[in-house]
Each structure stands twice: as C-alpha cells, then as structure tokens.
Amino acid sequence: MLALVLPTLAGCTFNRLQPGHFQFVTVIEKTEPGAGGWRAACIHARMTNMTTYDSFVCKFGVGMPLETGEVGSISTVLAQRIAADCGNQAADIVIDSATAATTPGLACQEFKDTFDMILNRAVLGSRVTTLCDKKTKPVKFGF
C-alpha cells in the first residue's frame, strides 16, 4: 500500500492537504482589467510505500491565475481551498489505483499529473509543476 501522507491507509492516519499548505505568493501582478496575474505555491510532501516503507519527498509547484474570464477574480483564500480540494481528490485517485509494488517516486509523478488535470479543470490555466517558482517558499507536509 502506498501512503501519499494524505489519506488513511493500513490503519495509520495521515493528514490531508489543507488550504494553509498552499502559501501562495503573487508572481505576476495583475495590471489591467480582465483576466491576468499569477500566483504560485510550493509543497514538499513525504510519500511512503506502507508495504516497503520506502519514502520519497514529492516536490511540486502549484500555479493559478489571479483572475480568469470564466471565474473572475480569485481570492487567495479561494485559491487555497480549490488547490487543497483538487490535491486531495488527486491523492484519492492515485492511492486507489496504487499497488504494493508502486514506488513512491512513480506515485509522486502520477499524483502531480492527476492533480494538474483536476486543477486545470477547476480553474482554467492553473497548473502543477515539478519545479517550484523561485519566489515561493516550500511548505513541508508529512514530515
């Protein structure tokens, strides 16, 4: 079994991503009316295979526009809630499909890909990246 340090597995309880884990900073200011601007956050989450106890630090960045044409202005609090909800949904999908042989590194990549897809559906243009923006400070999760 694989624990992404997000769900409950094998009798152990792990915290789920919370909005406060996403410490967004404005990377590109919004200077004109309409869609624009960009915010980013950085997460370092420990992933552990609960069968082998192999661990891996899954590092990823989360980027989201400050305003979109579809959603309008997105407050930091709303961005944090959306990111946490989408990340937890991605974790549930990856954990449900993981096998005991899955390495945490492979699960990390699958999580990032799934999180990216779900987040971009929630807020068009949002993305999950392997590298964090240099203006962000990593939030460690599951250590």
DSSP file (Angstrom, degrees, kcal/mol; ACC not computed):
  #  RESIDUE AA STRUCTURE BP1 BP2  ACC     N-H-->O    O-->H-N    N-H-->O    O-->H-N    TCO  KAPPA ALPHA  PHI   PSI    X-CA   Y-CA   Z-CA
    1    1 A M              0   0    0      0, 0.0    49,-2.8     0, 0.0    50,-0.9   0.000 360.0 360.0 360.0 145.5    0.0    0.0    0.0
    2    2 A L  E     -A   49   0A   0     47,-0.3     2,-0.6    93,-0.2    47,-0.3  -0.910 360.0-158.6-111.1 133.7    1.2    3.5   -0.8
    3    3 A A  E     -A   48   0A   0     45,-4.0    45,-3.2    -2,-0.5     5,-0.0  -0.954  10.0-171.7-111.6 121.9    0.6    6.4    1.6
    4    4 A L        -     0   0    0     -2,-0.6    -1,-0.1    43,-0.2    45,-0.1   0.156  53.3-110.5 -91.3  17.9    0.8    9.8    0.0
    5    5 A V  S    S+     0   0    0     43,-0.2    10,-0.1     2,-0.1    41,-0.1   0.688 105.0  85.7  54.5  23.0    0.6   11.2    3.5
    6    6 A L  S    S+     0   0    0     10,-0.1     8,-0.1     8,-0.1     2,-0.1   0.766  81.8  38.0-115.2 -48.4   -2.8   12.4    2.6
    7    7 A P  S    S-     0   0    0      0, 0.0     2,-0.5     0, 0.0     7,-0.3  -0.320  87.3 -91.5 -98.9-176.3   -5.4    9.6    3.2
    8    8 A T        +     0   0    0      5,-0.2     2,-0.3    -2,-0.1     5,-0.2  -0.855  52.9 164.4 -95.4 125.4   -5.9    6.9    5.8
    9    9 A L  B >   -G   12   0B   0      3,-1.5     3,-2.9    -2,-0.5    -6,-0.1  -0.992  53.7  -0.1-141.5 147.7   -4.2    3.6    4.8
   10   10 A A  T 3  S-     0   0    0     -2,-0.3     3,-0.1     1,-0.3    -1,-0.1   0.785 126.2 -55.6  48.4  38.5   -3.2    0.4    6.6
   11   11 A G  T 3  S+     0   0    0      1,-0.2     2,-0.4    -3,-0.0    -1,-0.3   0.499 113.0 114.6  78.5   2.4   -4.6    1.6    9.9
   12   12 A C  B <   -G    9   0B   0     -3,-2.9    -3,-1.5    -5,-0.0     2,-0.5  -0.859  58.7-138.9-107.8 142.2   -2.5    4.7   10.0
   13   13 A T        -     0   0    0     -2,-0.4     2,-0.4    -5,-0.2    -5,-0.2  -0.863  21.1-177.3-102.8 131.3   -4.0    8.2    9.9
   14   14 A F        -     0   0    0     -2,-0.5    -8,-0.1    -7,-0.3     2,-0.1  -0.931  29.5-107.4-123.3 148.2   -2.3   10.9    7.8
   15   15 A N        -     0   0    0     -2,-0.4     2,-0.2   -10,-0.1     3,-0.1  -0.395  29.9-133.1 -70.3 150.9   -3.3   14.5    7.4
   16   16 A R        -     0   0    0      1,-0.1   -10,-0.1    -2,-0.1     2,-0.1  -0.640  39.2 -79.0 -97.0 162.0   -4.9   15.6    4.2
   17   17 A L        -     0   0    0     -2,-0.2    -1,-0.1    67,-0.2    71,-0.1  -0.390  50.8-158.6 -60.1 134.9   -3.8   18.7    2.3
   18   18 A Q    >   -     0   0    0     -2,-0.1     3,-2.1     1,-0.1     4,-0.5  -0.825  29.7-110.8-113.5 154.8   -5.2   21.8    4.0
   19   19 A P  G >  S+     0   0    0      0, 0.0     3,-1.7     0, 0.0    -1,-0.1   0.863 116.1  62.9 -52.2 -37.3   -5.7   25.2    2.4
   20   20 A G  G 3  S+     0   0    0      1,-0.3    61,-0.0     3,-0.1    -3,-0.0   0.660  87.5  70.5 -65.9 -15.9   -3.0   26.6    4.6
   21   21 A H  G <  S+     0   0    0     -3,-2.1     2,-1.2     1,-0.2    -1,-0.3   0.748  85.5  74.9 -69.2 -21.8   -0.4   24.3    3.0
   22   22 A F    <   -     0   0    0     -3,-1.7     2,-1.7    -4,-0.5    -1,-0.2  -0.714  64.1-178.1 -96.4  87.7   -0.7   26.4   -0.2
   23   23 A Q        -     0   0    0     -2,-1.2   114,-0.3    19,-0.3    19,-0.2  -0.594  18.1-162.5 -87.5  77.9    1.2   29.6    0.8
   24   24 A F        -     0   0    0     -2,-1.7     2,-0.4    52,-0.1    17,-0.2  -0.325  10.6-169.4 -66.8 140.4    0.6   31.4   -2.5
   25   25 A V  E     -B   40   0A   0     15,-2.4    15,-2.3    -2,-0.0     2,-0.5  -0.963  31.3-108.3-123.6 147.4    2.7   34.4   -3.5
   26   26 A T  E     +B   39   0A   0     -2,-0.4    13,-0.3    13,-0.2     3,-0.2  -0.652  37.1 173.4 -76.9 122.1    1.9   36.8   -6.3
   27   27 A V  E    S+     0   0A   0     11,-2.6     2,-0.4    -2,-0.5    12,-0.2   0.796  73.5  25.8 -97.1 -38.9    4.5   36.1   -9.1
   28   28 A I  E    S-B   38   0A   0     10,-1.9    10,-2.4     8,-0.0    -1,-0.3  -0.977  84.2-133.2-129.7 117.6    2.9   38.4  -11.7
   29   29 A E        -     0   0    0     -2,-0.4     2,-0.7     8,-0.2     8,-0.4  -0.323  20.1-118.4 -65.3 148.4    0.9   41.3  -10.7
   30   30 A K        +     0   0    0      6,-0.2    -1,-0.1     1,-0.1     6,-0.1  -0.829  41.0 166.8 -88.8 116.6   -2.4   41.9  -12.4
   31   31 A T        +     0   0    0     -2,-0.7    -1,-0.1     2,-0.1     5,-0.1   0.595  53.8  46.6-110.7 -15.0   -2.1   45.3  -14.0
   32   32 A E  S    S-     0   0    0      2,-0.1    -1,-0.1     3,-0.1     0, 0.0  -0.898  90.7 -90.1-128.6 157.1   -5.0   45.6  -16.4
   33   33 A P  S    S+     0   0    0      0, 0.0     2,-0.2     0, 0.0    -2,-0.1  -0.283  90.2  28.5 -61.1 150.5   -8.8   44.9  -16.1
   34   34 A G  S    S-     0   0    0     34,-0.1    -2,-0.1     2,-0.1    35,-0.0  -0.484 108.2  -4.2  96.6-167.6   -9.8   41.3  -17.0
   35   35 A A  S    S+     0   0    0     -2,-0.2     2,-0.3    31,-0.0    33,-0.2  -0.249  86.8  91.2 -61.8 144.5   -8.0   38.0  -16.8
   36   36 A G  E     + C   0  67A   0     31,-2.0    31,-1.2     1,-0.1    30,-0.7  -0.919  27.5  87.9 156.1-178.5   -4.4   38.1  -15.7
   37   37 A G  E     -     0   0A   0     -8,-0.4    29,-0.7    -2,-0.3    30,-0.3   0.124  50.8-128.9  77.0 162.3   -1.9   37.9  -12.9
   38   38 A W  E     -BC  28  65A   0    -10,-2.4   -11,-2.6    27,-0.3   -10,-1.9  -0.991  16.2-170.0-151.8 138.8   -0.3   34.8  -11.5
   39   39 A R  E     -BC  26  64A   0     25,-2.6    25,-2.4    -2,-0.3     2,-0.3  -0.921  10.0-168.6-125.5 154.0    0.2   33.2   -8.0
   40   40 A A  E     -BC  25  63A   0    -15,-2.3   -15,-2.4    -2,-0.3     2,-0.3  -0.981   8.4-173.2-143.6 154.1    2.3   30.2   -7.1
   41   41 A A  E     - C   0  62A   0     21,-2.1    21,-2.5    -2,-0.3     2,-0.4  -0.926  14.2-142.7-139.0 162.9    2.9   27.9   -4.1
   42   42 A C  E     - C   0  61A   0     95,-0.5    97,-2.0    -2,-0.3     2,-0.4  -0.998  13.9-172.7-134.8 132.5    5.4   25.2   -3.4
   43   43 A I  E     -dC 139  60A   0     17,-2.8    17,-2.4    -2,-0.4     2,-0.5  -0.972  13.6-167.1-126.3 138.4    4.8   21.9   -1.5
   44   44 A H  E     -dC 140  59A   0     95,-2.5    97,-2.9    -2,-0.4     2,-0.4  -0.946  22.4-178.2-120.0 105.9    7.3   19.2   -0.4
   45   45 A A  E     -dC 141  58A   0     13,-2.8    13,-3.4    -2,-0.5     2,-0.4  -0.897  24.0-129.9-112.3 131.6    5.2   16.2    0.6
   46   46 A R  E     - C   0  57A   0     95,-2.3     2,-0.4    -2,-0.4    11,-0.2  -0.633  22.7-166.2 -78.4 132.0    6.5   12.9    2.0
   47   47 A M  E     - C   0  56A   0      9,-3.0     9,-2.2    -2,-0.4     2,-0.4  -0.967   5.7-172.5-118.3 136.5    5.2    9.8    0.3
   48   48 A T  E     -AC   3  55A   0    -45,-3.2   -45,-4.0    -2,-0.4     2,-0.7  -0.994  26.0-134.7-134.4 131.9    5.7    6.4    1.8
   49   49 A N  E  >  -A    2   0A   0      5,-2.7     4,-3.0    -2,-0.4     5,-0.3  -0.767  19.9-153.5 -78.7 116.0    5.0    2.9    0.5
   50   50 A M  T  4 S+     0   0    0    -49,-2.8   -48,-0.2    -2,-0.7    -1,-0.1   0.534  89.9  51.0 -76.1  -5.2    3.4    1.3    3.5
   51   51 A T  T  4 S+     0   0    0    -50,-0.9    -1,-0.2    49,-0.2   -49,-0.1   0.854 127.8  18.6 -91.4 -47.1    4.5   -2.2    2.5
   52   52 A T  T  4 S-     0   0    0    -51,-0.2    -2,-0.2    48,-0.2     3,-0.1   0.609  93.5-133.7 -98.4 -15.7    8.2   -1.5    1.9
   53   53 A Y     <  +     0   0    0     -4,-3.0     2,-0.2     1,-0.3    -3,-0.2   0.640  49.2 155.9  64.8  17.3    8.4    1.8    4.0
   54   54 A D        -     0   0    0     -5,-0.3    -5,-2.7    -6,-0.0     2,-0.3  -0.554  26.8-156.5 -68.2 137.4   10.4    3.4    1.1
   55   55 A S  E     -C   48   0A   0     -7,-0.2     2,-0.3    -2,-0.2    -7,-0.2  -0.837  16.9-178.9-119.9 157.7    9.9    7.1    1.3
   56   56 A F  E     -C   47   0A   0     -9,-2.2    -9,-3.0    -2,-0.3     2,-0.8  -0.978  27.9-127.7-152.2 138.3   10.2    9.9   -1.3
   57   57 A V  E     -C   46   0A   0     -2,-0.3     2,-0.8   -11,-0.2   -11,-0.2  -0.826  24.2-152.5 -92.3 111.8    9.8   13.7   -1.0
   58   58 A C  E     -C   45   0A   0    -13,-3.4   -13,-2.8    -2,-0.8     2,-0.5  -0.755  14.1-167.2 -87.2 111.0    7.4   14.7   -3.7
   59   59 A K  E     +C   44   0A   0     -2,-0.8     2,-0.3   -15,-0.2   -15,-0.2  -0.856  16.9 154.0-105.3 132.3    8.2   18.3   -4.6
   60   60 A F  E     -C   43   0A   0    -17,-2.4   -17,-2.8    -2,-0.5     2,-0.3  -0.998  32.4-136.9-155.8 153.7    5.8   20.3   -6.7
   61   61 A G  E     -CE  42 129A   0     68,-2.5    68,-2.4    -2,-0.3     2,-0.4  -0.810  12.7-153.0-107.4 152.3    4.6   23.8   -7.5
   62   62 A V  E     -CE  41 128A   0    -21,-2.5   -21,-2.1    -2,-0.3     2,-0.4  -0.994  13.1-173.7-126.6 125.7    1.1   25.0   -7.9
   63   63 A G  E     +CE  40 127A   0     64,-3.0    64,-2.4    -2,-0.4   -23,-0.2  -0.947   6.7 170.6-122.9 143.0    0.3   28.0  -10.1
   64   64 A M  E     -C   39   0A   0    -25,-2.4   -25,-2.6    -2,-0.4    62,-0.1  -0.996  33.7-109.1-150.1 141.0   -3.1   29.7  -10.6
   65   65 A P  E     -C   38   0A   0      0, 0.0   -27,-0.3     0, 0.0   -28,-0.2  -0.326  18.3-135.5 -66.5 153.6   -4.2   32.9  -12.2
   66   66 A L  E    S+     0   0A   0    -30,-0.7     8,-3.1   -29,-0.7     2,-0.3   0.792  91.1   9.8 -76.4 -29.5   -5.3   35.8  -10.0
   67   67 A E  E     -CF  36  73A   0    -31,-1.2   -31,-2.0   -30,-0.3     2,-0.3  -0.986  66.9-169.0-151.2 139.5   -8.3   36.3  -12.3
   68   68 A T  E  >  - F   0  72A   0      4,-1.9     4,-1.8    -2,-0.3   -34,-0.1  -0.884  32.4-122.8-123.8 159.7   -9.9   34.4  -15.2
   69   69 A G  T  4 S+     0   0    0     -2,-0.3    -1,-0.1     1,-0.2     4,-0.1   0.832 113.1  43.9 -66.7 -31.9  -12.5   35.3  -17.7
   70   70 A E  T  4 S+     0   0    0      2,-0.1    -1,-0.2    54,-0.1    53,-0.0   0.915 128.3  22.7 -80.3 -46.3  -14.6   32.4  -16.6
   71   71 A V  T  4 S-     0   0    0      1,-0.3     2,-0.2    53,-0.1    -2,-0.2   0.755  93.9-147.9 -94.4 -28.9  -14.3   32.6  -12.8
   72   72 A G  E  <  +F   68   0A   0     -4,-1.8    -4,-1.9     2,-0.1    -1,-0.3  -0.623  59.5   2.6  89.0-155.5  -13.5   36.2  -12.4
   73   73 A S  E     -F   67   0A   0     -6,-0.2     2,-0.6    -2,-0.2    -6,-0.3  -0.432  66.8-154.3 -68.4 135.9  -11.2   37.4   -9.5
   74   74 A I        -     0   0    0     -8,-3.1    -2,-0.1    -2,-0.1    -1,-0.1  -0.945   9.5-144.2-116.9 111.6   -9.9   34.5   -7.4
   75   75 A S     >  -     0   0    0     -2,-0.6     4,-2.6     1,-0.1     5,-0.2  -0.246  24.8-112.7 -67.1 160.9   -9.0   35.5   -3.8
   76   76 A T  H  > S+     0   0    0      2,-0.2     4,-2.6     1,-0.2     5,-0.2   0.905 118.9  53.5 -60.7 -41.8   -6.1   33.8   -2.1
   77   77 A V  H  > S+     0   0    0      1,-0.2     4,-2.0     2,-0.2    -1,-0.2   0.914 111.1  45.3 -61.4 -43.3   -8.4   32.1    0.3
   78   78 A L  H  > S+     0   0    0      2,-0.2     4,-2.8     1,-0.2     5,-0.2   0.912 111.7  52.3 -66.5 -42.1  -10.5   30.6   -2.6
   79   79 A A  H  X S+     0   0    0     -4,-2.6     4,-2.6     1,-0.2    -2,-0.2   0.907 109.8  49.6 -59.8 -41.9   -7.3   29.6   -4.5
   80   80 A Q  H  X S+     0   0    0     -4,-2.6     4,-2.4     2,-0.2    -1,-0.2   0.916 112.0  47.6 -63.2 -43.6   -6.1   27.8   -1.4
   81   81 A R  H  X S+     0   0    0     -4,-2.0     4,-2.6     2,-0.2     5,-0.2   0.921 113.2  47.8 -64.7 -44.9   -9.4   25.9   -1.0
   82   82 A I  H  X S+     0   0    0     -4,-2.8     4,-2.7     2,-0.2     5,-0.2   0.934 112.9  48.6 -62.0 -46.2   -9.5   25.0   -4.6
   83   83 A A  H  X S+     0   0    0     -4,-2.6     4,-2.6    -5,-0.2    -2,-0.2   0.921 113.2  46.9 -61.9 -44.9   -5.9   23.7   -4.6
   84   84 A A  H  X S+     0   0    0     -4,-2.4     4,-2.5     2,-0.2     5,-0.2   0.935 114.0  47.3 -63.3 -46.5   -6.4   21.7   -1.4
   85   85 A D  H  X S+     0   0    0     -4,-2.6     4,-2.1     1,-0.2    -2,-0.2   0.924 115.2  45.2 -61.8 -44.8   -9.6   20.1   -2.7
   86   86 A C  H  X S+     0   0    0     -4,-2.7     4,-2.4    -5,-0.2    -1,-0.2   0.892 113.0  51.0 -67.5 -39.5   -8.1   19.3   -6.1
   87   87 A G  H  X S+     0   0    0     -4,-2.6     4,-2.4    -5,-0.2    -2,-0.2   0.901 111.0  47.9 -64.0 -41.6   -4.9   17.9   -4.5
   88   88 A N  H  X S+     0   0    0     -4,-2.5     4,-2.3     2,-0.2    -1,-0.2   0.879 110.8  51.3 -67.5 -37.6   -6.9   15.7   -2.1
   89   89 A Q  H  X S+     0   0    0     -4,-2.1     4,-2.0    -5,-0.2    -2,-0.2   0.925 111.2  48.3 -63.7 -43.7   -9.1   14.4   -5.0
   90   90 A A  H  X S+     0   0    0     -4,-2.4     4,-2.5     1,-0.2    -2,-0.2   0.914 110.5  51.6 -62.0 -43.1   -5.9   13.6   -7.0
   91   91 A A  H  X S+     0   0    0     -4,-2.4     4,-3.0     1,-0.2     5,-0.3   0.914 107.9  51.9 -60.8 -43.5   -4.4   11.8   -4.0
   92   92 A D  H  X S+     0   0    0     -4,-2.3     4,-2.3     1,-0.2    -1,-0.2   0.910 111.2  47.7 -59.3 -42.4   -7.5    9.7   -3.6
   93   93 A I  H  X S+     0   0    0     -4,-2.0     4,-1.4     2,-0.2    -2,-0.2   0.929 115.1  44.5 -64.9 -45.9   -7.4    8.7   -7.2
   94   94 A V  H  X S+     0   0    0     -4,-2.5     4,-1.0     2,-0.2    -2,-0.2   0.914 114.3  48.4 -67.6 -43.5   -3.7    7.8   -7.1
   95   95 A I  H >< S+     0   0    0     -4,-3.0     3,-0.6     1,-0.2   -93,-0.2   0.912 109.9  52.6 -63.5 -42.2   -3.9    5.9   -3.8
   96   96 A D  H 3< S+     0   0    0     -4,-2.3    -1,-0.2    -5,-0.3    -2,-0.2   0.817 115.8  40.6 -63.3 -30.0   -7.0    3.9   -5.0
   97   97 A S  H 3< S+     0   0    0     -4,-1.4    -1,-0.2    -3,-0.2    -2,-0.2   0.533  93.5 107.9 -96.6  -6.4   -5.1    2.8   -8.1
   98   98 A A    <<  -     0   0    0     -4,-1.0     2,-0.3    -3,-0.6   -96,-0.1  -0.371  54.0-152.2 -73.8 148.9   -1.7    2.2   -6.4
   99   99 A T    >   -     0   0    0    -98,-0.1     3,-1.8    -2,-0.1    -2,-0.1  -0.744  32.4-104.5-112.8 166.3   -0.3   -1.3   -5.9
  100  100 A A  T 3  S+     0   0    0      1,-0.3   -48,-0.2    -2,-0.3   -49,-0.2   0.782 121.5  56.8 -60.2 -26.0    2.0   -2.5   -3.2
  101  101 A A  T 3  S+     0   0    0    -50,-0.1    -1,-0.3     2,-0.1     2,-0.2   0.557  79.6 115.6 -83.5  -7.7    4.8   -2.6   -5.9
  102  102 A T    <   -     0   0    0     -3,-1.8    -4,-0.0     1,-0.1     3,-0.0  -0.421  62.8-136.8 -66.0 129.1    4.3    1.1   -6.7
  103  103 A T     >  -     0   0    0     -2,-0.2     4,-2.4     1,-0.1     5,-0.2  -0.601  16.2-122.2 -82.4 149.1    7.4    3.1   -5.8
  104  104 A P  H  > S+     0   0    0      0, 0.0     4,-2.3     0, 0.0     5,-0.1   0.849 112.0  57.3 -59.0 -33.7    6.8    6.5   -4.1
  105  105 A G  H  > S+     0   0    0      2,-0.2     4,-1.7     1,-0.2     5,-0.1   0.916 109.1  43.9 -64.2 -43.2    8.7    8.3   -6.9
  106  106 A L  H  > S+     0   0    0      1,-0.2     4,-2.2     2,-0.2    -1,-0.2   0.890 113.5  51.5 -67.5 -39.0    6.3    6.9   -9.6
  107  107 A A  H  X S+     0   0    0     -4,-2.4     4,-2.8     1,-0.2    -2,-0.2   0.869 105.8  56.5 -65.2 -35.8    3.3    7.6   -7.4
  108  108 A C  H  X S+     0   0    0     -4,-2.3     4,-2.7     2,-0.2    -1,-0.2   0.937 108.5  46.0 -60.1 -47.4    4.6   11.2   -7.0
  109  109 A Q  H  X S+     0   0    0     -4,-1.7     4,-2.5     1,-0.2    -2,-0.2   0.910 113.2  49.2 -64.2 -41.1    4.6   11.7  -10.8
  110  110 A E  H  X S+     0   0    0     -4,-2.2     4,-2.5     2,-0.2    -1,-0.2   0.906 111.2  50.7 -64.0 -40.8    1.2   10.2  -11.2
  111  111 A F  H  X S+     0   0    0     -4,-2.8     4,-3.2     2,-0.2     5,-0.2   0.940 110.8  48.0 -60.5 -48.3   -0.1   12.4   -8.4
  112  112 A K  H  X S+     0   0    0     -4,-2.7     4,-2.5     1,-0.2    -2,-0.2   0.910 113.0  48.1 -61.3 -42.8    1.3   15.5  -10.0
  113  113 A D  H  X S+     0   0    0     -4,-2.5     4,-1.9     2,-0.2    -1,-0.2   0.920 115.8  43.9 -63.2 -43.6   -0.1   14.6  -13.4
  114  114 A T  H  X S+     0   0    0     -4,-2.5     4,-2.4     2,-0.2     5,-0.2   0.914 113.7  50.2 -68.5 -43.7   -3.6   13.9  -11.9
  115  115 A F  H  X S+     0   0    0     -4,-3.2     4,-2.9    -5,-0.2     5,-0.3   0.908 109.4  52.7 -60.0 -43.8   -3.5   17.0   -9.7
  116  116 A D  H  X S+     0   0    0     -4,-2.5     4,-2.3    -5,-0.2    -1,-0.2   0.922 110.5  47.0 -58.8 -46.0   -2.6   19.1  -12.7
  117  117 A M  H  X S+     0   0    0     -4,-1.9     4,-1.4     2,-0.2    -2,-0.2   0.927 115.9  43.7 -63.4 -46.4   -5.5   17.7  -14.8
  118  118 A I  H  X S+     0   0    0     -4,-2.4     4,-1.7     2,-0.2    -2,-0.2   0.910 114.5  49.2 -67.7 -43.1   -8.0   18.2  -11.9
  119  119 A L  H  X S+     0   0    0     -4,-2.9     4,-2.7     1,-0.2     7,-0.3   0.896 109.2  52.0 -65.0 -40.7   -6.8   21.7  -11.0
  120  120 A N  H  < S+     0   0    0     -4,-2.3    -1,-0.2    -5,-0.3     6,-0.2   0.817 108.4  52.1 -67.2 -29.6   -6.8   22.9  -14.6
  121  121 A R  H  < S+     0   0    0     -4,-1.4     3,-0.3    -5,-0.2    -1,-0.2   0.872 111.8  46.6 -69.5 -36.6  -10.4   21.7  -14.9
  122  122 A A  H  < S+     0   0    0     -4,-1.7     2,-0.4     1,-0.3    -2,-0.2   0.917 132.5  14.2 -72.5 -44.1  -11.4   23.7  -11.8
  123  123 A V  S >< S-     0   0    0     -4,-2.7     3,-2.4    -5,-0.1    -1,-0.3  -0.896  89.0-127.8-136.3 103.4   -9.6   26.9  -12.8
  124  124 A L  T 3  S+     0   0    0     -2,-0.4    -3,-0.1    -3,-0.3   -53,-0.1  -0.223  94.3  24.9 -54.2 129.9   -8.6   27.0  -16.5
  125  125 A G  T 3  S+     0   0    0      1,-0.4    -1,-0.3    -5,-0.2    -5,-0.1   0.173  90.0 127.0  99.6 -16.4   -4.9   27.8  -16.9
  126  126 A S    <   -     0   0    0     -3,-2.4    -1,-0.4    -7,-0.3     2,-0.3  -0.323  37.7-174.2 -69.3 156.6   -3.9   26.5  -13.5
  127  127 A R  E     -E   63   0A   0    -64,-2.4   -64,-3.0    -8,-0.1     2,-0.5  -0.999  29.1-139.7-154.5 156.5   -1.0   24.0  -13.3
  128  128 A V  E     -E   62   0A   0     -2,-0.3     2,-0.3   -66,-0.2   -66,-0.2  -0.976  32.1-171.2-114.5 128.1    1.0   21.7  -11.2
  129  129 A T  E     -E   61   0A   0    -68,-2.4   -68,-2.5    -2,-0.5    -2,-0.0  -0.796  33.8-129.7-121.9 160.2    4.7   21.7  -12.0
  130  130 A T  S    S+     0   0    0     -2,-0.3     2,-0.3   -70,-0.2    -1,-0.1   0.857  96.3  55.3 -74.0 -36.7    7.7   19.7  -11.0
  131  131 A L  S    S-     0   0    0    -71,-0.1     2,-0.3   -70,-0.1   -70,-0.3  -0.758  82.6-131.2 -99.9 145.1    9.7   22.8  -10.2
  132  132 A C        -     0   0    0     -2,-0.3   -90,-0.1   -72,-0.1     2,-0.1  -0.665  31.6 -99.6 -90.3 148.5    8.6   25.5   -7.8
  133  133 A D    >   -     0   0    0     -2,-0.3     3,-1.9   -92,-0.3    -1,-0.1  -0.411  30.8-123.3 -62.8 141.5    8.7   29.1   -8.7
  134  134 A K  T 3  S+     0   0    0      1,-0.3    -1,-0.1    -2,-0.1    -2,-0.0   0.670 109.1  61.9 -65.5 -15.4   11.8   30.8   -7.2
  135  135 A K  T 3  S+     0   0    0   -110,-0.1    -1,-0.3     2,-0.0     2,-0.2   0.562  91.5  85.9 -85.0  -8.4    9.7   33.3   -5.4
  136  136 A T    <   -     0   0    0     -3,-1.9   -95,-0.1   -95,-0.1  -112,-0.1  -0.550  69.2-140.2 -93.0 157.3    7.9   30.6   -3.3
  137  137 A K        -     0   0    0   -114,-0.3   -95,-0.5    -2,-0.2  -114,-0.2  -0.978  31.2-113.5-113.9 125.7    9.0   29.1   -0.1
  138  138 A P        -     0   0    0      0, 0.0     2,-0.6     0, 0.0   -95,-0.2  -0.290  20.0-148.0 -61.3 137.6    8.4   25.3    0.2
  139  139 A V  E     -d   43   0A   0    -97,-2.0   -95,-2.5  -118,-0.1     2,-0.4  -0.946  16.8-139.0-103.2 121.1    5.8   24.1    2.8
  140  140 A K  E     -d   44   0A   0     -2,-0.6     2,-0.4   -97,-0.2   -95,-0.2  -0.662  22.2-172.6 -85.5 135.2    6.8   20.7    4.1
  141  141 A F  E     +d   45   0A   0    -97,-2.9   -95,-2.3    -2,-0.4  -124,-0.0  -0.993  60.3  12.7-133.6 128.7    4.0   18.3    4.6
  142  142 A G              0   0    0     -2,-0.4    -1,-0.1   -97,-0.2   -97,-0.1   0.683 360.0 360.0  85.9  18.4    4.0   14.9    6.2
  143  143 A F              0   0    0     -3,-0.1    -2,-0.1   -97,-0.0   -98,-0.0   0.413 360.0 360.0 -97.8 360.0    7.4   15.2    7.9
